[in-house]
Amino acid sequence: MTKLLAQIRPDVAAMPIHGGLRLEQELGLDSLAMAALAVRLHEELKVDLMALAERRQQIQTIDDLVKVVEELTNGA
């Protein structure tokens, strides 16, 4: 997940990353960056974009994102 985040925000690669980091507040991902991340998740992991959008309110932290992606990809 860190690799995908770094593709969206290159400065993330230099940050200490842990699952509790909040995507918007601590990593600074705005709505455009979140959309770009969703597209990358679709391209890399075949995550359904509509299903991801429907679960957007559940995704606040990196751990939340990982959990939702695992659920949407059946742990693949």
Summary of the structure (lengths in Angstrom):
residues: 76
radius of gyration: 11.4
end to end distance: 13.4
largest distance: 31.1
contacts: 190
relative contact order: 0.18
helix: 62%
strand: 3%
